[in-house]
């Protein structure tokens, strides 16, 4: 397996005043430059979003604003939403290695998550991932979800990668 050694750079301009226009949890989300809204053709990913993405060949960053329907009865982001974000961002890190448009998304084989802290209504979560090792039949990636500098959760995953480029 080949080692992938791309460092995840912190998202620049991610201060509370720069990503949210207005006051409170009802304010409009304004992402930093370089992010685009993820359009998954009306699938589940679109249903929980909008999700803002920035991708490279072996890394991905997602931004996501917590709304009322993303919270649990405790008022924090639901663990299922965090797992969904991890599945998306971890897969994106692997998908940059695909070769040709006829090959689609990486298939999740295993996802392991550690919940560390909570995030609340109106906060912007940042999920960052990278591909760690890529083989012919299995790819490994890992990710973190943060609100500003506060670590919310970590995850690692195994994927069946799409057809790989010569790496």
Secondary structure, DSSP 8 states (H G I E B T S, - for coil): -EE--------TT--HHHHEESSSTTSEE---TT-EE---TTSHHHHH--EEEEE-SSEEEEEEE--GGGB-TTSBB-HHHHHHHHHHHHHHHHHTTB-STT----EEEEEEEEE----BTT-EEEEEEEEEEE-SS-EEEEEEEEETTEEEEEEEEEEE--SB---
